């Protein structure tokens, strides 16, 4: 009987030990799982923190690029607006006055010549029509020169640098000068023909007087 009681005690002690061992093992597994979960949570927090930092960098970079782009655009607009303004140096450029003088000479010289040719009976109607067409075309082209000059030296008309405006004025100057030279050469030849015919007319008149 005493022996059986000892066995029972051993069995009970063994079961209790097994229970504690199982419990301890379960607690160890739970502790390990808890530590693993904590580690995963820490990793997740780090990932989220890195993502947040990355978003700030990307967002900041985008805003920076956007601001720089807008800044450049504003500077570009200021530069372009500046090109709409004509500096006093350009307006005072001596060739501006020369072009206007050329235009005045073209108008006055062609009108004087045509008035003289039309007042006489040296040229017939077809010849006078030809002279008139030449003068009208030349006058129209010279007006185009003045229109272009006005565009170049007037603010808010063209976007050009001062150098580009001066180059344009030089080109208009040469073109206006060429037109004036053409007009004078044309008038010289027409006047030579006019005078030659007047001499012939006078000589014919003298011959008629001699043989009347």
C-alpha positions as CSV (number, residue, x, y, z in Angstrom):
1,X,0.0,0.0,0.0
2,X,2.8,2.3,0.9
3,X,4.5,1.4,-2.3
4,X,1.4,2.3,-4.4
5,X,1.2,5.6,-2.7
6,X,4.8,6.3,-3.6
7,X,4.1,5.4,-7.2
8,X,1.1,7.7,-7.2
9,X,3.2,10.5,-5.8
10,X,5.8,10.0,-8.6
11,X,3.1,9.9,-11.2
12,X,1.6,13.1,-9.9
13,X,5.0,14.8,-9.6
14,X,5.7,13.7,-13.2
15,X,2.4,15.0,-14.5
16,X,2.9,18.3,-12.7
17,X,6.4,18.5,-14.1
18,X,5.1,17.7,-17.6
19,X,2.4,20.3,-17.2
20,X,4.9,22.9,-16.1
21,X,7.2,21.9,-18.9
22,X,4.4,22.2,-21.5
23,X,3.3,25.4,-20.0
24,X,6.8,26.8,-20.0
25,X,7.3,25.7,-23.5
26,X,4.0,27.3,-24.6
27,X,5.0,30.5,-22.9
28,X,8.4,30.4,-24.5
29,X,6.7,30.0,-28.0
30,X,4.4,32.8,-27.2
31,X,7.3,35.0,-26.0
32,X,9.2,34.2,-29.2
33,X,6.1,35.0,-31.3
34,X,5.6,38.2,-29.4
35,X,9.2,39.1,-30.0
36,X,8.9,38.3,-33.7
37,X,5.7,40.4,-33.9
38,X,7.5,43.3,-32.2
39,X,10.4,43.0,-34.6
40,X,8.0,42.9,-37.6
41,X,6.2,45.9,-36.2
42,X,9.5,47.7,-35.8
43,X,10.4,46.9,-39.3
44,X,7.1,48.0,-40.6
45,X,7.5,51.3,-38.7
46,X,10.9,51.8,-40.3
47,X,9.5,51.0,-43.7
48,X,6.7,53.5,-43.2
49,X,9.2,56.1,-41.9
50,X,11.4,55.6,-45.0
51,X,8.4,55.9,-47.2
52,X,7.4,59.1,-45.5
53,X,10.9,60.5,-45.9
54,X,10.9,59.4,-49.6
55,X,7.6,61.1,-50.2
56,X,8.9,64.3,-48.6
57,X,12.0,64.2,-50.8
58,X,10.0,63.6,-53.9
59,X,7.4,66.2,-53.0
60,X,10.0,68.7,-52.1
61,X,11.9,67.9,-55.3
62,X,8.8,68.4,-57.4
63,X,7.9,71.6,-55.7
64,X,11.5,72.9,-56.1
65,X,11.5,72.0,-59.8
66,X,8.1,73.6,-60.2
67,X,9.2,76.8,-58.5
68,X,12.4,76.9,-60.5
69,X,10.5,76.4,-63.7
70,X,8.0,79.1,-62.8
71,X,10.9,81.4,-61.8
72,X,12.6,80.8,-65.1
73,X,9.3,81.4,-66.9
74,X,8.8,84.7,-65.1
75,X,12.4,85.8,-65.9
76,X,11.8,84.7,-69.5
77,X,8.6,86.8,-69.6
78,X,10.4,89.8,-68.2
79,X,13.1,89.3,-70.8
80,X,10.6,89.1,-73.6
81,X,8.7,92.1,-72.3
82,X,11.9,94.0,-72.3
83,X,12.4,93.2,-76.0
84,X,9.1,95.0,-76.7
85,X,10.7,98.3,-75.5
86,X,12.8,100.4,-77.8
87,X,15.7,102.1,-76.2
88,X,16.3,105.9,-76.7
89,X,19.6,105.0,-78.4
90,X,17.8,103.1,-81.1
91,X,15.3,105.9,-81.7
92,X,18.1,108.5,-81.9
93,X,20.0,106.3,-84.4
94,X,21.0,108.7,-87.2
95,X,19.8,106.5,-90.0
96,X,16.3,106.7,-88.7
97,X,16.3,110.4,-89.7
98,X,18.1,109.5,-93.0
99,X,15.4,107.1,-94.0
100,X,12.7,109.7,-93.4
101,X,14.7,112.2,-95.4
102,X,15.0,109.7,-98.3
103,X,11.2,109.2,-98.2
104,X,10.6,113.0,-98.4
105,X,13.0,113.3,-101.3
106,X,11.4,110.4,-103.1
107,X,8.0,112.0,-102.8
108,X,9.0,115.5,-103.7
109,X,11.3,114.5,-106.6
110,X,8.9,112.1,-108.3
111,X,6.0,114.6,-108.0
112,X,8.0,117.4,-109.5
113,X,9.3,115.3,-112.4
114,X,5.8,113.9,-113.2
115,X,4.2,117.3,-113.0
116,X,6.7,118.7,-115.5
117,X,6.3,115.7,-117.8
118,X,2.5,115.8,-117.7
119,X,2.3,119.6,-118.2
120,X,4.1,119.3,-121.6
121,X,2.9,117.6,-124.7
122,X,6.2,115.8,-125.2
123,X,5.0,112.4,-123.9
124,X,1.8,110.8,-125.2
125,X,-0.9,109.3,-122.9
126,X,0.7,105.8,-123.0
127,X,4.1,107.1,-122.0
128,X,2.6,109.2,-119.2
129,X,0.7,106.1,-118.0
130,X,3.9,104.2,-117.9
131,X,5.7,107.0,-115.9
132,X,2.8,107.1,-113.5
133,X,2.8,103.4,-112.8
134,X,6.6,103.4,-112.1
135,X,6.2,106.3,-109.7
136,X,3.2,104.7,-107.9
137,X,5.0,101.4,-107.4
138,X,8.1,103.2,-106.2
139,X,6.0,105.3,-103.8
140,X,4.1,102.2,-102.5
141,X,7.4,100.4,-101.8
142,X,8.9,103.4,-100.0
143,X,5.8,103.6,-97.8
144,X,6.4,100.0,-96.9
145,X,9.9,101.0,-95.7
146,X,8.4,103.6,-93.5
147,X,5.8,101.2,-92.1
148,X,8.6,98.7,-91.2
149,X,10.7,101.5,-89.7
150,X,7.8,102.5,-87.5
151,X,7.4,98.9,-86.3
152,X,11.1,98.7,-85.5
153,X,11.3,101.9,-83.5
154,X,7.9,101.7,-81.8
155,X,7.6,100.0,-78.4
156,X,5.2,97.0,-78.0
157,X,5.3,96.2,-81.7
158,X,8.2,93.8,-82.1
159,X,10.3,91.6,-79.8
160,X,13.8,92.5,-80.8
161,X,17.1,93.3,-79.1
162,X,18.7,96.7,-79.7
163,X,21.2,95.1,-82.0
164,X,18.5,93.4,-84.1
165,X,16.7,96.7,-84.3
166,X,19.8,98.5,-85.5
167,X,20.5,95.8,-88.1
168,X,16.9,96.2,-89.3
169,X,17.2,100.0,-89.5
170,X,20.4,99.6,-91.5
171,X,18.7,97.3,-94.0
172,X,15.7,99.7,-94.4
173,X,18.2,102.5,-94.8
174,X,20.0,100.7,-97.7
175,X,16.7,99.8,-99.3
176,X,15.3,103.4,-99.1
177,X,18.6,104.7,-100.4
178,X,18.5,102.3,-103.3
179,X,14.9,103.4,-104.2
180,X,16.0,107.1,-104.1
181,X,19.0,106.3,-106.4
182,X,16.7,104.4,-108.8
183,X,14.2,107.3,-108.9
184,X,17.0,109.8,-109.6
185,X,18.4,107.6,-112.4
186,X,14.9,107.0,-113.8
187,X,14.2,110.8,-113.7
188,X,17.5,111.6,-115.3
189,X,16.8,109.3,-118.3
190,X,13.2,110.5,-118.6
191,X,14.3,114.1,-118.4
192,X,17.0,113.4,-121.1
193,X,14.3,112.0,-123.4
194,X,12.0,114.9,-122.4
195,X,14.7,117.5,-123.3
196,X,15.6,115.7,-126.5
197,X,12.0,115.8,-127.7
198,X,11.6,119.4,-126.7
199,X,14.7,120.2,-128.8
200,X,13.3,118.3,-131.7
201,X,10.0,120.0,-131.3
202,X,11.7,123.4,-131.3
203,X,13.8,122.5,-134.4
204,X,10.7,121.4,-136.2
205,X,9.1,124.7,-135.3
206,X,12.0,126.6,-136.6
207,X,11.9,124.6,-139.9
208,X,8.3,125.4,-140.3
209,X,8.9,129.1,-139.8
210,X,11.7,129.0,-142.4
211,X,9.6,127.4,-145.1
212,X,6.3,129.1,-144.6
